[in-house]
Amino acid sequence: MTDSVLIIIRHAPHDGNRLREALDVALVGAAFGKSVRLLFLGQGVVALLKGQGPGAPGQKATLPIIDMLDMYDIESLLVVDEELSQLGLSQDQLAAHVEVVAKAHVPSIVRSTASVFTF
């Protein structure tokens, strides 16, 4: 638990710089040997959709960064099953390596983590 980081992402990919900042925190945590997990909630789930392109001028696509997180030992990408249902999405529409968890498990995920960051 002392070396674990949970990053909760609630914003869509092109909704400002929040997603980019969250991914930067994840990479820094991994660089310092922390066990990093990302939990995508609400519009944050949209960041995991396959086939994304860049946003407004100056905004790069974030899915390529998400796809390469496993190279940095960030393999735990979590989505709550209820969030998928509310957005009318299925797991096969999401990037590879995404784990769908039950909403009831979220509190235990948060409690079992040393540091939690929300974006």
N, CA, C and O of each residue as an XYZ file, in Angstrom:
476
protein
N       0.817     -1.201      0.000
C       0.000      0.000      0.000
C       0.861      1.265      0.000
O       0.451      2.264     -0.590
N       2.002      1.264      0.617
C       2.801      2.487      0.728
C       3.328      2.981     -0.605
O       3.631      4.166     -0.749
N       3.441      2.106     -1.570
C       3.964      2.501     -2.878
C       2.886      2.539     -3.950
O       3.202      2.471     -5.138
N       1.639      2.643     -3.564
C       0.561      2.600     -4.549
C      -0.049      3.971     -4.787
O      -0.187      4.781     -3.871
N      -0.412      4.208     -6.048
C      -1.016      5.472     -6.458
C      -2.249      5.144     -7.298
O      -2.193      4.318     -8.209
N      -3.344      5.793     -6.982
C      -4.565      5.690     -7.776
C      -4.844      7.061     -8.360
O      -4.888      8.061     -7.644
N      -5.032      7.092     -9.666
C      -5.357      8.345    -10.341
C      -6.759      8.203    -10.909
O      -7.020      7.339    -11.746
N      -7.653      9.057    -10.444
C      -9.045      9.037    -10.897
C      -9.200     10.106    -11.969
O      -8.913     11.282    -11.745
N      -9.658      9.673    -13.135
C      -9.799     10.576    -14.279
C     -11.280     10.716    -14.596
O     -11.944      9.731    -14.919
N     -11.800     11.942    -14.503
C     -13.223     12.212    -14.699
C     -13.528     13.076    -15.919
O     -14.696     13.332    -16.211
N     -12.515     13.524    -16.627
C     -12.743     14.464    -17.722
C     -12.407     13.857    -19.069
O     -11.490     13.046    -19.192
N     -13.160     14.262    -20.071
C     -12.969     13.781    -21.441
C     -11.598     14.209    -21.960
O     -11.011     15.163    -21.449
N     -11.087     13.510    -22.974
C      -9.739     13.769    -23.474
C      -9.483     15.198    -23.924
O      -8.378     15.707    -23.735
N     -10.453     15.848    -24.503
C     -10.218     17.177    -25.058
C     -10.895     18.267    -24.236
O     -11.229     19.335    -24.747
N     -11.093     17.974    -22.942
C     -11.682     18.928    -22.009
C     -10.551     19.587    -21.224
O     -10.397     19.351    -20.026
N      -9.777     20.400    -21.896
C      -8.639     21.051    -21.252
C      -7.449     20.116    -21.152
O      -7.298     19.192    -21.951
N      -6.605     20.366    -20.159
C      -5.369     19.600    -19.996
C      -5.425     18.569    -18.880
O      -4.404     17.961    -18.558
N      -6.585     18.360    -18.286
C      -6.667     17.493    -17.108
C      -6.205     16.060    -17.383
O      -5.459     15.487    -16.589
N      -6.641     15.487    -18.492
C      -6.244     14.115    -18.808
C      -4.736     14.037    -19.012
O      -4.079     13.119    -18.521
N      -4.210     14.986    -19.723
C      -2.764     15.028    -19.981
C      -1.993     15.123    -18.662
O      -0.985     14.441    -18.478
N      -2.468     15.968    -17.751
C      -1.825     16.121    -16.452
C      -1.919     14.830    -15.643
O      -0.962     14.447    -14.970
N      -3.055     14.166    -15.707
C      -3.228     12.889    -15.000
C      -2.242     11.848    -15.517
O      -1.641     11.112    -14.735
N      -2.080     11.790    -16.834
C      -1.139     10.831    -17.420
C       0.299     11.175    -17.042
O       1.119     10.281    -16.836
N       0.603     12.459    -16.952
C       1.940     12.879    -16.511
C       2.200     12.419    -15.075
O       3.287     11.929    -14.768
N       1.220     12.574    -14.206
C       1.369     12.129    -12.812
C       1.571     10.618    -12.768
O       2.389     10.120    -11.994
N       0.829      9.893    -13.596
C       0.971      8.435    -13.648
C       2.392      8.044    -14.064
O       2.996      7.156    -13.461
N       2.914      8.699    -15.080
C       4.255      8.381    -15.561
C       5.328      8.727    -14.523
O       6.296      7.984    -14.359
N       5.158      9.840    -13.832
C       6.109     10.213    -12.781
C       6.057      9.194    -11.647
O       7.096      8.764    -11.146
N       4.860      8.814    -11.246
C       4.729      7.804    -10.192
C       5.412      6.502    -10.568
O       6.129      5.912     -9.759
N       5.188      6.055    -11.798
C       5.816      4.820    -12.272
C       7.332      4.959    -12.327
O       8.053      4.010    -12.016
N       7.822      6.131    -12.719
C       9.261      6.362    -12.786
C       9.912      6.262    -11.407
O      11.094      5.936    -11.296
N       9.135      6.544    -10.357
C       9.645      6.446     -8.994
C       9.305      5.107     -8.345
O       9.396      4.961     -7.126
N       8.916      4.137     -9.160
C       8.692      2.782     -8.665
C       7.374      2.553     -7.956
O       7.213      1.545     -7.268
N       6.436      3.457     -8.106
C       5.122      3.301     -7.483
C       4.260      2.348     -8.315
O       4.424      2.252     -9.531
N       3.366      1.663     -7.663
C       2.360      0.852     -8.345
C       1.206      1.792     -8.698
O       0.510      2.287     -7.811
N       1.006      2.037    -10.001
C       0.044      3.045    -10.447
C      -1.169      2.367    -11.090
O      -1.043      1.484    -11.939
N      -2.344      2.816    -10.654
C      -3.596      2.373    -11.273
C      -4.373      3.612    -11.689
O      -4.350      4.637    -11.008
N      -5.057      3.500    -12.816
C      -5.894      4.592    -13.324
C      -7.340      4.139    -13.296
O      -7.668      3.062    -13.792
N      -8.203      4.958    -12.721
C      -9.636      4.678    -12.663
C     -10.351      5.759    -13.462
O     -10.278      6.941    -13.127
N     -11.040      5.347    -14.514
C     -11.740      6.272    -15.399
C     -13.220      6.296    -15.027
O     -13.887      5.262    -15.030
N     -13.725      7.491    -14.706
C     -15.124      7.669    -14.314
C     -15.773      8.733    -15.187
O     -15.083      9.595    -15.731
N     -17.089      8.680    -15.324
C     -17.821      9.695    -16.071
C     -17.276      9.884    -17.470
O     -17.043      8.915    -18.194
N     -17.074     11.141    -17.848
C     -16.562     11.446    -19.182
C     -15.116     10.992    -19.373
O     -14.632     10.937    -20.503
N     -14.436     10.673    -18.301
C     -13.082     10.149    -18.409
C     -13.024      8.844    -19.182
O     -12.005      8.531    -19.798
N     -14.106      8.081    -19.154
C     -14.164      6.812    -19.886
C     -13.951      7.041    -21.380
O     -13.407      6.179    -22.070
N     -14.373      8.184    -21.875
C     -14.242      8.513    -23.300
C     -12.774      8.488    -23.731
O     -12.481      8.237    -24.900
N     -11.860      8.742    -22.810
C     -10.431      8.720    -23.128
C      -9.957      7.345    -23.565
O      -8.902      7.217    -24.187
N     -10.726      6.322    -23.245
C     -10.333      4.953    -23.564
C     -10.927      4.429    -24.856
O     -10.640      3.299    -25.252
N     -11.748      5.224    -25.519
C     -12.385      4.762    -26.749
C     -11.375      4.570    -27.872
O     -10.486      5.398    -28.069
N     -11.519      3.483    -28.595
C     -10.657      3.224    -29.750
C     -10.931      4.260    -30.838
O     -12.025      4.819    -30.913
N      -9.944      4.505    -31.666
C     -10.122      5.350    -32.844
C     -10.178      6.837    -32.592
O     -10.741      7.575    -33.400
N      -9.613      7.295    -31.501
C      -9.612      8.732    -31.212
C      -8.588      9.465    -32.055
O      -7.558      8.912    -32.440
N      -8.888     10.692    -32.327
C      -7.940     11.562    -33.016
C      -7.591     12.730    -32.135
O      -8.025     12.793    -30.985
N      -6.813     13.655    -32.652
C      -6.469     14.844    -31.873
C      -7.688     15.739    -31.674
O      -8.674     15.637    -32.404
N      -7.608     16.604    -30.691
C      -8.701     17.526    -30.409
C      -8.504     18.841    -31.125
O      -8.130     18.878    -32.297
N      -8.754     19.905    -30.421
C      -8.602     21.253    -30.962
C      -7.145     21.480    -31.361
O      -6.261     20.736    -30.937
N      -6.897     22.492    -32.162
C      -5.507     22.767    -32.550
C      -4.595     22.839    -31.326
O      -4.895     23.519    -30.344
N      -3.491     22.132    -31.411
C      -2.548     22.100    -30.307
C      -2.763     20.961    -29.333
O      -1.902     20.706    -28.491
N      -3.903     20.260    -29.424
C      -4.162     19.135    -28.546
C      -3.870     17.839    -29.290
O      -4.432     17.575    -30.353
N      -2.989     17.042    -28.717
C      -2.639     15.768    -29.322
C      -3.614     14.694    -28.851
O      -4.265     14.839    -27.817
N      -3.703     13.631    -29.612
C      -4.522     12.488    -29.211
C      -3.884     11.846    -27.975
O      -2.661     11.731    -27.900
N      -4.696     11.434    -27.019
C      -4.172     10.841    -25.791
C      -4.181      9.322    -25.815
O      -3.467      8.698    -25.031
N      -4.963      8.712    -26.686
C      -5.026      7.251    -26.712
C      -3.661      6.622    -26.988
O      -3.359      5.591    -26.387
N      -2.820      7.179    -27.859
C      -1.491      6.584    -28.031
C      -0.681      6.557    -26.733
O       0.088      5.624    -26.503
N      -0.848      7.562    -25.895
C      -0.153      7.579    -24.601
C      -0.728      6.504    -23.699
O       0.018      5.785    -23.034
N      -2.039      6.389    -23.671
C      -2.683      5.360    -22.851
C      -2.251      3.971    -23.306
O      -2.012      3.090    -22.481
N      -2.153      3.776    -24.614
C      -1.749      2.477    -25.149
C      -0.326      2.093    -24.746
O      -0.020      0.904    -24.660
N       0.534      3.053    -24.502
C       1.918      2.735    -24.174
C       2.208      2.726    -22.672
O       3.357      2.544    -22.269
N       1.186      2.921    -21.842
C       1.404      2.944    -20.397
C       1.979      1.638    -19.861
O       2.730      1.649    -18.886
N       1.637      0.518    -20.485
C       2.162     -0.759    -19.997
C       3.684     -0.839    -20.138
O       4.327     -1.613    -19.428
N       4.261     -0.057    -21.035
C       5.726     -0.005    -21.155
C       6.349      0.576    -19.888
O       7.528      0.349    -19.618
N       5.573      1.316    -19.117
C       6.031      1.932    -17.881
C       5.484      1.191    -16.657
O       5.446      1.733    -15.552
N       5.063     -0.055    -16.875
C       4.504     -0.908    -15.819
C       3.220     -0.354    -15.218
O       2.904     -0.619    -14.058
N       2.482      0.412    -16.011
C       1.156      0.875    -15.599
C       0.168      0.017    -16.388
O      -0.199      0.339    -17.518
N      -0.242     -1.063    -15.773
C      -1.071     -2.034    -16.478
C      -2.505     -2.046    -15.986
O      -3.351     -2.722    -16.571
N      -2.791     -1.319    -14.934
C      -4.120     -1.360    -14.345
C      -4.937     -0.136    -14.763
O      -4.830      0.938    -14.170
N      -5.746     -0.326    -15.789
C      -6.678      0.696    -16.251
C      -8.070      0.193    -15.912
O      -8.509     -0.833    -16.432
N      -8.757      0.907    -15.048
C     -10.042      0.448    -14.516
C     -11.191      1.331    -14.978
O     -11.064      2.553    -15.070
N     -12.319      0.681    -15.267
C     -13.561      1.369    -15.612
C     -14.672      0.700    -14.817
O     -14.701     -0.524    -14.691
N     -15.570      1.489    -14.291
C     -16.702      0.964    -13.526
C     -17.793      0.526    -14.501
O     -18.149      1.254    -15.427
N     -18.313     -0.678    -14.274
C     -19.330     -1.241    -15.172
C     -20.529     -0.317    -15.361
O     -21.061     -0.199    -16.465
N     -20.947      0.330    -14.295
C     -22.101      1.228    -14.352
C     -21.824      2.453    -15.232
O     -22.720      2.962    -15.906
N     -20.584      2.911    -15.214
C     -20.200      4.065    -16.050
C     -20.327      3.700    -17.531
O     -20.808      4.500    -18.332
N     -19.897      2.499    -17.886
C     -20.029      2.050    -19.277
C     -21.490      2.015    -19.692
O     -21.851      2.483    -20.772
N     -22.318      1.463    -18.837
C     -23.755      1.374    -19.135
C     -24.375      2.751    -19.325
O     -25.149      2.965    -20.258
N     -24.036      3.684    -18.440
C     -24.601      5.026    -18.528
C     -24.210      5.736    -19.812
O     -24.970      6.548    -20.339
N     -23.019      5.428    -20.314
C     -22.551      6.050    -21.551
C     -22.949      5.243    -22.790
O     -22.656      5.647    -23.915
N     -23.608      4.116    -22.586
C     -24.026      3.274    -23.706
C     -22.858      2.618    -24.416
O     -22.901      2.415    -25.629
N     -21.817      2.288    -23.671
C     -20.608      1.693    -24.244
C     -20.426      0.258    -23.765
O     -20.996     -0.160    -22.757
N     -19.623     -0.478    -24.511
C     -19.256     -1.833    -24.099
C     -17.741     -1.934    -24.025
O     -17.028     -1.096    -24.577
N     -17.258     -2.951    -23.349
C     -15.820     -3.086    -23.145
C     -15.067     -3.250    -24.462
O     -13.916     -2.823    -24.562
N     -15.679     -3.852    -25.464
C     -14.972     -4.049    -26.735
C     -14.750     -2.743    -27.504
O     -14.008     -2.731    -28.487
N     -15.371     -1.661    -27.079
C     -15.155     -0.353    -27.708
C     -13.966      0.386    -27.093
O     -13.570      1.451    -27.568
N     -13.405     -0.190    -26.035
C     -12.334      0.472    -25.301
C     -10.970     -0.070    -25.700
O     -10.858     -1.145    -26.289
N      -9.945      0.686    -25.370
C      -8.571      0.275    -25.624
C      -8.288     -1.050    -24.926
O      -8.986     -1.442    -23.991
N      -7.269     -1.715    -25.391
C      -6.879     -2.989    -24.793
C      -6.448     -2.784    -23.341
O      -6.113     -1.669    -22.940
N      -6.458     -3.836    -22.575
C      -5.966     -3.851    -21.198
C      -6.836     -3.056    -20.227
O      -6.354     -2.647    -19.170
N      -8.090     -2.832    -20.557
C      -8.991     -2.136    -19.640
C      -9.767     -3.185    -18.855
O     -10.344     -4.110    -19.426
N      -9.770     -3.022    -17.538
C     -10.492     -3.950    -16.671
C     -11.774     -3.275    -16.189
O     -11.742     -2.158    -15.671
N     -12.886     -3.954    -16.363
C     -14.172     -3.438    -15.892
C     -14.401     -3.973    -14.477
O     -14.327     -5.177    -14.233
N     -14.682     -3.048    -13.549
C     -14.915     -3.428    -12.156
C     -16.323     -3.009    -11.735
O     -16.909     -2.083    -12.296
N     -16.836     -3.700    -10.754
C     -18.156     -3.364    -10.213
C     -18.057     -2.092     -9.375
O     -17.051     -1.848     -8.708
N     -19.102     -1.299     -9.420
C     -19.130     -0.045     -8.655
C     -18.909     -0.306     -7.163
O     -18.310      0.518     -6.472
N     -19.384     -1.432     -6.674
C     -19.241     -1.770     -5.256
C     -17.782     -1.956     -4.840
O     -17.469     -1.864     -3.653
N     -16.884     -2.216     -5.795
C     -15.467     -2.419     -5.475
C     -14.665     -1.129     -5.405
O     -13.539     -1.134     -4.907
N     -15.218     -0.031     -5.890
C     -14.467      1.229     -5.927
C     -14.021      1.691     -4.539
O     -12.861      2.072     -4.388
N     -14.884      1.676     -3.516
C     -14.405      2.112     -2.192
C     -13.221      1.290     -1.676
O     -12.309      1.847     -1.064
N     -13.220     -0.003     -1.910
C     -12.089     -0.817     -1.441
C     -10.829     -0.538     -2.255
O      -9.720     -0.622     -1.727
N     -10.987     -0.209     -3.525
C      -9.835      0.164     -4.349
C      -9.207      1.438     -3.795
O      -7.986      1.533     -3.673
N     -10.039      2.409     -3.464
C      -9.536      3.682     -2.921
C      -8.885      3.462     -1.556
O      -7.805      3.990     -1.296
N      -9.531      2.690     -0.685
C      -8.986      2.449      0.655
C      -7.648      1.709      0.619
O      -6.806      1.897      1.498
N      -7.458      0.874     -0.391
C      -6.233      0.063     -0.451
C      -5.077      0.791     -1.131
O      -4.034      0.193     -1.398
N      -5.260      2.080     -1.411
C      -4.254      2.852     -2.116
C      -3.667      3.922     -1.197
O      -4.393      4.591     -0.462
N      -2.348      4.074     -1.248
C      -1.670      5.047     -0.378
C      -1.959      6.493     -0.791
O      -2.215      7.343      0.063
N      -1.919      6.772     -2.086
C      -2.131      8.145     -2.579
C      -3.176      8.135     -3.676
O      -3.139      7.303     -4.582
N      -4.114      9.075     -3.584
C      -5.185      9.186     -4.593
C      -5.155     10.589     -5.160
O      -5.151     11.571     -4.419
N      -5.134     10.677     -6.482
C      -5.179     11.967     -7.191
C      -6.408     11.956     -8.077
O      -6.709     10.948     -8.717
N      -7.118     13.070     -8.118
C      -8.323     13.176     -8.934
C      -8.147     14.293     -9.956
O      -7.741     15.405     -9.621
N      -8.461     13.975    -11.207
C      -8.384     14.948    -12.291
C      -9.711     15.005    -13.005
O      -9.866     15.767    -13.960
